[in-house]
């Protein structure tokens, strides 16, 4: 279960970032296509963007923490250590999660999380660093909800219902 969750999260983030970069069309990111990508994007900026999106997924998973911990057989700190190890999170990634994304989600829900994620991604990949417009915000929220749903489906798989 642990491997599946990490694998699905990585695929979701990879597909989303690949779509933003225009190298994959598995995701429909039409509102972002109006933005201009930076002419030179370093590999590290792409890695940071992937981690930003994975942090958004982790933030959303936190609302289902009990089932996540139960299904993975891990304690919360173990899960976070594994997450950081597998995805090679550094101090700046943890700072982004702890100081920006998680507080935005706790304060303003998915709207706050989406705005923070969007702004962070825009800063990494796009020329103009303004806030998300309403259609970009809606698309990002829909994408994150679809991705967290994919992870939650894994957690629900095999769950035995009481009869």
C-alpha positions as MATLAB code, in Angstrom:
seq = 'XXXXXXXXXXXXXXXXXXXXXXXXXXXXXXXXXXXXXXXXXXXXXXXXXXXXXXXXXXXXXXXXXXXXXXXXXXXXXXXXXXXXXXXXXXXXXXXXXXXXXXXXXXXXXXXXXXXXXXXXXXXXXXXXXXXXXXXXXXXXXXXXXXXXXXXXXXXXXXXXXXX';
ca = [
       0.000    0.000    0.000;
       2.828    2.384    0.851;
       4.462    1.881   -2.538;
       1.160    2.317   -4.362;
       0.415    5.613   -2.629;
       3.874    7.010   -3.326;
       3.745    5.748   -6.907;
       0.317    7.230   -7.675;
       1.287   10.550   -6.119;
       4.461   10.701   -8.208;
       2.562    9.865  -11.405;
      -0.064   12.529  -10.700;
       2.576   15.190  -10.117;
       4.639   14.119  -13.114;
       1.659   14.191  -15.481;
       0.516   17.581  -14.233;
       3.944   19.211  -14.540;
       4.564   17.575  -17.929;
       1.289   19.086  -19.145;
       2.273   22.530  -17.855;
       5.582   22.231  -19.721;
       3.776   21.154  -22.883;
       5.567   17.802  -23.147;
       2.548   15.632  -22.385;
      -1.139   15.971  -23.082;
      -2.568   13.483  -20.571;
      -3.882   16.396  -18.535;
      -6.124   19.155  -19.773;
      -4.606   22.370  -18.527;
      -6.114   24.750  -21.083;
      -6.254   27.848  -18.829;
      -2.482   27.641  -18.194;
      -1.718   27.482  -21.920;
      -2.346   31.222  -22.086;
       0.720   31.770  -19.905;
       4.217   31.997  -21.336;
       6.778   29.525  -20.063;
      10.192   30.871  -19.143;
      12.610   30.437  -22.029;
      15.124   28.688  -19.802;
      13.811   26.369  -17.115;
      16.446   24.570  -15.104;
      15.979   20.935  -14.171;
      15.892   21.991  -10.518;
      12.900   24.262  -11.198;
      11.023   21.300  -12.648;
      11.923   19.156   -9.640;
      10.763   21.918   -7.297;
       7.485   22.192   -9.217;
       6.897   18.437   -8.960;
       7.547   18.600   -5.216;
       5.190   21.566   -4.831;
       2.412   19.567   -6.444;
       3.214   16.444   -4.400;
       3.109   18.601   -1.276;
      -0.375   19.721   -2.299;
      -1.423   16.066   -2.550;
       0.120   15.359    0.862;
      -1.749   18.336    2.303;
      -5.046   17.052    0.923;
      -4.307   13.509    2.139;
      -3.989   14.916    5.643;
      -7.776   15.209    5.774;
      -7.894   11.400    5.621;
      -4.933   10.861    7.930;
      -6.510    8.120   10.043;
      -7.278    5.799    7.125;
      -3.930    6.610    5.497;
      -2.023    5.611    8.615;
      -4.176    2.532    9.113;
      -3.779    1.315    5.531;
      -0.039    1.995    5.369;
       0.664    0.597    8.824;
       2.751    3.646    9.653;
       2.774    6.253   12.369;
       2.427    9.852   11.196;
       6.098   10.725   11.720;
       7.191    7.520    9.943;
       5.006    8.352    6.960;
       6.395   11.882    6.761;
       9.982   10.598    7.047;
       9.356    8.086    4.250;
       7.696   10.746    2.108;
      10.660   13.098    2.564;
      13.142   10.313    1.891;
      11.447    8.843   -1.188;
      10.759   12.201   -2.819;
      14.099   13.642   -1.628;
      12.522   16.590    0.135;
      15.029   19.102    1.394;
      14.667   21.842    3.989;
      13.185   24.289    1.468;
      10.543   21.724    0.430;
       9.622   21.094    4.058;
       9.530   24.834    4.720;
       7.163   25.371    1.778;
       4.890   22.601    3.088;
       4.970   23.685    6.753;
       4.935   27.459    6.361;
       2.902   28.051    3.201;
       0.824   25.157    1.909;
      -0.437   23.565    5.125;
      -1.366   26.905    6.764;
      -3.091   28.040    3.544;
      -5.149   24.840    3.544;
      -5.937   25.054    7.257;
      -6.998   28.687    6.959;
      -8.781   28.815    3.574;
      -9.302   25.185    2.563;
      -8.761   24.111   -1.015;
      -9.063   27.711   -2.249;
      -6.107   28.813   -0.135;
      -4.100   25.703   -0.961;
      -4.756   26.119   -4.691;
      -3.742   29.765   -4.672;
      -0.510   28.970   -2.812;
       0.318   25.997   -5.029;
      -0.522   27.942   -8.172;
       1.583   30.943   -7.194;
       4.520   28.703   -6.276;
       4.310   26.822   -9.574;
       3.947   30.035  -11.584;
       7.053   31.440   -9.889;
       9.044   28.400  -11.047;
       7.837   27.955  -14.628;
       6.184   31.043  -16.077;
       7.346   34.499  -17.148;
       4.558   36.536  -15.539;
       4.272   35.844  -11.826;
       0.774   37.083  -11.135;
      -1.927   35.247   -9.230;
      -4.145   32.581  -10.717;
      -7.123   33.765  -12.692;
     -10.499   32.131  -11.906;
     -10.287   29.547  -14.724;
      -6.738   28.531  -13.714;
      -7.817   28.253  -10.094;
     -10.804   26.098  -11.021;
      -8.698   23.832  -13.244;
      -6.001   23.432  -10.588;
      -8.588   22.596   -7.924;
     -10.279   20.079  -10.199;
      -6.936   18.451  -10.993;
      -5.925   18.238   -7.344;
      -9.307   16.763   -6.405;
      -9.016   14.166   -9.178;
      -5.533   13.244   -7.971;
      -6.437   13.008   -4.300;
      -9.430   10.898   -5.328;
      -7.055    8.495   -7.088;
      -5.017    8.160   -3.890;
      -8.128    7.746   -1.743;
      -9.423    5.026   -4.075;
      -6.274    3.082   -3.256;
      -6.956    3.482    0.433;
     -10.542    2.336    0.008;
      -9.603   -0.671   -2.141;
      -9.877   -3.852   -0.198;
     -11.816   -2.241    2.629;
     -14.198   -4.785    4.047;
     -17.617   -3.366    4.809;
     -19.524   -4.638    7.782;
     -22.581   -6.646    6.824;
];
